[in-house]
Amino acid sequence: MTGNNMTNKKRIIACLDLKDGRLVKGVKFEGLRDIGEPLGFAKRYYEEGANELAFLDISSTDKSRAALLDLVRNARLAVNIPICVGGGISTVGEMEILIRAGADKVSVCSSALARPELLSEMAKAYGSKSVMLAIDAKRVTGTGETPRWNVFAAGGRTDTGLDAVEWAKRAVELGAGEIMLNSIDADGTGAGYDLELCTAVASAVSVPVIASGGAGSLEQIAGVLLNTPVDAALVASFLHYGKSTVREIKEYLLSQGISVEVLKGKN
């Protein structure tokens, strides 16, 4: 069976990119800007009704990893929703440290590309539902050609030559229980999600797919949830810069007839 159940309630996931313990954001994975202290943002998004939080450490230095662990521990005490953590994780042992700190899911990207069996090892240790595969994809065909997206590693700097749809299918077979699908072309632009990419990947796998990259309006968030088989929309800059709130997003989605997962007392 491929594709996802469109009757499922959709989720809004607040994403926080981190560098040395600070919340940062760039455009197309470049030009990082310091936004502030992440725990306060995480608490606010939780109070507004976010279904999940994603903490992504984009530097993976020793200093950054220590700060990430502190953030996960503190966030676990402050919020009661799933927390996904990613960035530089390459062993089950590192996954265990994050799970013990309070993470519910661990996301891997480049490490799984380098050693795909890591996905199986993680799933065996903690179950597929705790294994998130992040795919950083970039369109490599021109207008009018059959769409194709290549998978990039090393924070979007290295083209692996792998087809994003085929990699997603293989990863699920290996044990990935969810896919975070990042469009490098759309990341941080506010120009909207890559609907073709989302449709291609989400239609090819049976696990939940999270659309990531490009959220710039309520209409765009509704559009990706209405017009593609994804299960959730990831939002970053649109929230960080105060253009909207999680509560406003969910209210708009409900007004458009989109069934969203509502958290009691947080909406």
C-alpha positions as semicolon CSV with decimal commas, in nm:
position;residue;x (nm);y (nm);z (nm)
1;M;0,000;0,000;0,000
2;T;0,133;0,344;-0,091
3;G;0,014;0,689;-0,008
4;N;-0,127;0,814;0,322
5;N;-0,478;0,822;0,461
6;M;-0,616;1,162;0,373
7;T;-0,883;1,131;0,646
8;N;-0,614;1,154;0,914
9;K;-0,600;1,474;1,111
10;K;-0,315;1,695;0,997
11;R;-0,039;1,822;1,224
12;I;0,148;2,149;1,254
13;I;0,510;2,105;1,356
14;A;0,720;2,399;1,474
15;C;1,082;2,365;1,364
16;L;1,372;2,525;1,546
17;D;1,713;2,521;1,374
18;L;1,989;2,547;1,631
19;K;2,353;2,651;1,632
20;D;2,555;2,648;1,954
21;G;2,237;2,665;2,157
22;R;2,082;2,956;1,966
23;L;1,779;2,962;1,739
24;V;1,886;3,049;1,384
25;K;1,729;3,057;1,038
26;G;1,860;3,099;0,687
27;V;1,736;3,090;0,328
28;K;1,805;2,784;0,115
29;F;2,034;2,657;0,395
30;E;2,256;2,970;0,379
31;G;2,288;3,312;0,544
32;L;2,204;3,210;0,898
33;R;2,050;3,474;1,121
34;D;2,045;3,457;1,501
35;I;1,685;3,480;1,621
36;G;1,714;3,419;1,993
37;E;1,700;3,176;2,281
38;P;1,513;2,864;2,167
39;L;1,340;2,744;2,484
40;G;1,113;3,049;2,500
41;F;1,008;2,996;2,139
42;A;0,945;2,627;2,203
43;K;0,724;2,702;2,505
44;R;0,527;2,961;2,308
45;Y;0,461;2,729;2,017
46;Y;0,348;2,460;2,261
47;E;0,108;2,699;2,432
48;E;-0,028;2,804;2,092
49;G;-0,109;2,442;2,007
50;A;0,181;2,302;1,805
51;N;0,144;1,927;1,766
52;E;0,517;1,863;1,774
53;L;0,850;2,040;1,807
54;A;1,153;1,967;1,591
55;F;1,496;2,067;1,721
56;L;1,756;2,046;1,443
57;D;2,120;2,108;1,536
58;I;2,279;2,237;1,216
59;S;2,636;2,272;1,347
60;S;2,686;1,947;1,541
61;T;2,991;2,070;1,731
62;D;3,065;1,951;2,086
63;K;2,945;2,287;2,218
64;S;2,630;2,270;2,011
65;R;2,556;1,908;2,111
66;A;2,586;1,993;2,484
67;A;2,351;2,289;2,439
68;L;2,109;2,068;2,245
69;L;2,093;1,813;2,528
70;D;2,022;2,087;2,780
71;L;1,748;2,225;2,557
72;V;1,585;1,883;2,516
73;R;1,589;1,820;2,892
74;N;1,442;2,162;2,971
75;A;1,183;2,141;2,691
76;R;1,073;1,799;2,812
77;L;0,991;1,951;3,149
78;A;0,802;2,240;2,990
79;V;0,599;2,080;2,710
80;N;0,380;1,774;2,674
81;I;0,400;1,708;2,301
82;P;0,638;1,494;2,092
83;I;0,988;1,629;2,045
84;C;1,198;1,530;1,745
85;V;1,572;1,594;1,757
86;G;1,822;1,579;1,472
87;G;2,166;1,689;1,366
88;G;2,485;1,488;1,338
89;I;2,347;1,169;1,491
90;S;2,529;0,866;1,353
91;T;2,498;0,586;1,611
92;V;2,231;0,414;1,819
93;G;2,429;0,523;2,123
94;E;2,383;0,889;2,032
95;M;2,014;0,822;1,974
96;E;1,991;0,665;2,321
97;I;2,138;0,976;2,484
98;L;1,876;1,195;2,318
99;I;1,588;0,960;2,400
100;R;1,696;0,954;2,764
101;A;1,713;1,334;2,762
102;G;1,349;1,349;2,654
103;A;1,332;1,315;2,275
104;D;1,049;1,107;2,132
105;K;1,195;1,083;1,782
106;V;1,543;1,113;1,640
107;S;1,606;1,246;1,291
108;V;1,898;1,142;1,070
109;C;2,001;1,264;0,726
110;S;2,363;1,248;0,611
111;S;2,452;0,962;0,847
112;A;2,180;0,743;0,697
113;L;2,301;0,825;0,348
114;A;2,654;0,722;0,446
115;R;2,537;0,405;0,621
116;P;2,175;0,314;0,541
117;E;2,175;0,021;0,785
118;L;2,172;0,279;1,065
119;L;1,797;0,312;1,005
120;S;1,748;-0,058;1,073
121;E;1,964;-0,044;1,385
122;M;1,768;0,251;1,521
123;A;1,433;0,089;1,446
124;K;1,542;-0,235;1,614
125;A;1,652;-0,044;1,924
126;Y;1,359;0,196;1,966
127;G;1,096;0,110;1,705
128;S;1,027;0,267;1,369
129;K;0,803;0,535;1,518
130;S;1,109;0,685;1,685
131;V;1,308;0,696;1,360
132;M;1,271;1,006;1,143
133;L;1,451;1,028;0,811
134;A;1,521;1,382;0,696
135;I;1,553;1,419;0,319
136;D;1,709;1,741;0,189
137;A;1,597;1,746;-0,174
138;K;1,668;1,981;-0,462
139;R;1,508;1,987;-0,805
140;V;1,754;1,889;-1,078
141;T;1,531;1,900;-1,386
142;G;1,418;2,207;-1,576
143;T;1,071;2,332;-1,663
144;G;0,883;2,093;-1,889
145;E;1,097;1,794;-1,803
146;T;0,989;1,501;-1,588
147;P;1,039;1,624;-1,230
148;R;1,332;1,478;-1,040
149;W;1,481;1,575;-0,709
150;N;1,823;1,469;-0,587
151;V;1,906;1,403;-0,224
152;F;2,171;1,630;-0,075
153;A;2,396;1,559;0,223
154;A;2,615;1,775;0,450
155;G;2,354;2,042;0,515
156;G;2,252;2,071;0,151
157;R;2,607;2,110;0,019
158;T;2,672;1,768;-0,137
159;D;2,467;1,622;-0,420
160;T;2,450;1,246;-0,365
161;G;2,293;1,182;-0,705
162;L;2,024;0,972;-0,537
163;D;1,665;1,018;-0,646
164;A;1,461;1,150;-0,351
165;V;1,160;0,927;-0,417
166;E;1,369;0,612;-0,445
167;W;1,566;0,698;-0,132
168;A;1,244;0,753;0,062
169;K;1,112;0,412;-0,043
170;R;1,435;0,237;0,050
171;A;1,456;0,414;0,385
172;V;1,107;0,301;0,481
173;E;1,199;-0,056;0,394
174;L;1,502;-0,022;0,622
175;G;1,300;0,103;0,917
176;A;1,227;0,476;0,891
177;G;0,887;0,542;1,046
178;E;0,844;0,899;0,924
179;I;0,998;1,131;0,666
180;M;1,076;1,499;0,703
181;L;1,088;1,622;0,345
182;N;1,292;1,941;0,312
183;S;1,286;2,137;-0,013
184;I;1,621;2,316;-0,044
185;D;1,476;2,529;-0,325
186;A;1,195;2,657;-0,103
187;D;1,368;2,667;0,236
188;G;1,324;3,002;0,411
189;T;1,189;3,174;0,099
190;G;0,825;3,203;0,203
191;A;0,734;3,119;-0,158
192;G;0,539;2,805;-0,069
193;Y;0,604;2,435;-0,040
194;D;0,717;2,227;-0,340
195;L;0,384;2,057;-0,402
196;E;0,520;1,829;-0,675
197;L;0,796;1,704;-0,450
198;C;0,556;1,648;-0,162
199;T;0,314;1,457;-0,383
200;A;0,585;1,241;-0,540
201;V;0,737;1,128;-0,210
202;A;0,420;1,101;0,000
203;S;0,248;0,899;-0,271
204;A;0,537;0,652;-0,282
205;V;0,557;0,556;0,086
206;S;0,319;0,429;0,352
207;V;0,463;0,624;0,646
208;P;0,378;0,982;0,745
209;V;0,552;1,256;0,546
210;I;0,613;1,607;0,680
211;A;0,629;1,888;0,425
212;S;0,913;2,127;0,501
213;G;1,046;2,441;0,336
214;G;0,870;2,749;0,203
215;A;0,580;2,829;0,437
216;G;0,502;3,197;0,386
217;S;0,125;3,227;0,417
218;L;-0,177;3,058;0,567
219;E;-0,294;2,976;0,216
220;Q;0,031;2,793;0,137
221;I;0,010;2,582;0,452
222;A;-0,351;2,493;0,373
223;G;-0,254;2,423;0,012
224;V;0,009;2,162;0,092
225;L;-0,225;1,984;0,334
226;L;-0,519;1,995;0,093
227;N;-0,344;1,920;-0,235
228;T;-0,078;1,664;-0,145
229;P;-0,085;1,341;0,060
230;V;0,143;1,475;0,335
231;D;0,043;1,426;0,696
232;A;0,192;1,741;0,846
233;A;0,333;2,082;0,765
234;L;0,654;2,203;0,923
235;V;0,672;2,577;0,989
236;A;0,976;2,783;1,093
237;S;1,039;3,140;0,968
238;F;0,666;3,209;0,937
239;L;0,640;3,162;1,313
240;H;0,981;3,287;1,425
241;Y;0,938;3,629;1,262
242;G;0,589;3,678;1,403
243;K;0,404;3,659;1,071
244;S;0,150;3,425;1,228
245;T;0,094;3,195;1,524
246;V;0,021;2,824;1,550
247;R;-0,325;2,913;1,678
248;E;-0,398;3,132;1,375
249;I;-0,272;2,862;1,140
250;K;-0,500;2,600;1,292
251;E;-0,800;2,830;1,294
252;Y;-0,746;2,902;0,926
253;L;-0,707;2,533;0,841
254;L;-1,032;2,453;1,019
255;S;-1,205;2,733;0,827
256;Q;-1,089;2,566;0,506
257;G;-1,237;2,233;0,607
258;I;-0,903;2,072;0,693
259;S;-0,919;1,837;0,987
260;V;-0,635;1,924;1,224
261;E;-0,515;1,755;1,538
262;V;-0,627;1,983;1,818
263;L;-0,458;1,969;2,158
264;K;-0,691;2,006;2,454
265;G;-0,625;2,325;2,646
266;K;-0,359;2,445;2,401
267;N;-0,566;2,591;2,118
